[in-house]
Amino acid sequence: MEVKPIEIVSELRGQISRLISLYQDLKLEKEKLVLEKMELLERVESLSKENEEFKHQYDTLKLAKTFAGNTGDSQQAKNKISQIVREIDKCIALLNK
C-alpha cells in the first residue's frame, strides 16, 4: 500500500497543530507558575518581616520582664543594656563617617 504525499502532508499538519497547541498550553502554564512563584516570594518576604517584628517584640518583652522585678536577672538586664548601648555607639560611629 502506497502512502500519498497529500496524506503525509496532512498528517504533518495535524501533528504540527497539536504541537503548537501543546506549546501554547505549556506557555500559559509557565506564565501561571511564574506568577504563583512571584506571589509566594512576596509572601515569604512578608512573613520574614513579620517574623523579625515578632523577634523584636519578644526581645522587648523579655527585657521588660527583666526590669519588672526579678532581682536575680539584673545581670542579664545589665548585659542587655550594655549590648544596646554598644549598638547605639556603632550607629553613631557610622553616622559620623
Contacts in CASP RR format, 6 or more apart in sequence:
PFRMAT RR
TARGET T0000
AUTHOR 0000-0000-0000
METHOD contacts of the structure
MODEL  1
MEVKPIEIVSELRGQISRLISLYQDLKLEKEKLVLEKMELLERVESLSKE
NEEFKHQYDTLKLAKTFAGNTGDSQQAKNKISQIVREIDKCIALLNK
63 77 0 8 1.000
63 80 0 8 1.000
65 73 0 8 1.000
66 73 0 8 1.000
66 74 0 8 1.000
66 76 0 8 1.000
66 77 0 8 1.000
66 80 0 8 1.000
67 77 0 8 1.000
END
